[in-house]
Amino acid sequence: ANQWWKNAKLRMGAGGIIITWEMFKGEFLRKYFPADVKNKKVVEFMELKQGNMSVAEYTVKFESLCAFSPHYNTVEAEND
């Protein structure tokens, strides 16, 4: 991980560009979080049901899966 970060920092920060959290996160996820895994998490989010979970358990699961569906995790989505 440390070697990857050193290489990523050189690649992303070329030309004196300041590396933002979003830039780092995007680069990291592209490298270590394949699209098929992300798609499975999106499907899991879309099919999530409370079932036998308590409200607290469901909330934790919902919020963790919501990170994989950012278009549902916006102010605009809350107003729909």
N, C-alpha and C positions, 0 to 999 in steps of 0.2 A: 504494500500500500504506500509506503514511504517513497519507494522508487517511482511508482506511478505518479504520485503527487509532484515529485521533482520534475519529471518529464512534462506533466500537464501544465505546471506552472511556467515552465520555459516556453511551451507551445502557446498557451493562452495569454501569457503576459508579454509576448513579443511586441516590441515597439513601445514599451512603457505603458501599456494598457493596464489599468487597475482591474484586478479580478474581483468581480462581485460574487456574492453568495449564489445568485441565480446562475452565473456562468459556471462556477465550480460544481454546483448541484447538477446542472445539465450534463456537463462533461462526465461526472462521476456516474450518473444514472445510465448514460449511453454505454459506458464501459462495463458496468457491473450489474445492470438490471435489464436483461433482454426484453424486447418488445413483447414476445409471447407470454412472458411471466406477467408483465404489466397488463396485457389484455385479459389474462385469467383473473387478475385482481379486479379489473373493471367489471367483468361479468359477475364475479362474486359480490361486488358492491350492488350491482343492478338487481341481483336475485336475493339480496339479504332480507331475511324475515326474522322477526323476533323469536318465534317458536317458543321453546322452553327457557330462553334466556330471560333474566331479570331486565328491567329497564336500564339499570346501570351497566350490565354486561353488554346489552344491545348497543348502548350509547358508545361504549369503548370500541366495540367492533365496527360500528358505523363510522366513527371518527377516524379509525385507523385505515379503513378502506376508502374513505372519502379522499384521502391524499392521492389515490390513484385515479380519481375522476375529478380533476380540478375544475372542469366546466360545471360541476354540480356544487362546487365549494366557493361560490362567489356571492357578492351582495345581490347581483341581478337574479341569481338562482333563488336566493332567499325571498325575493319579492314576487316570484312566480306563484 
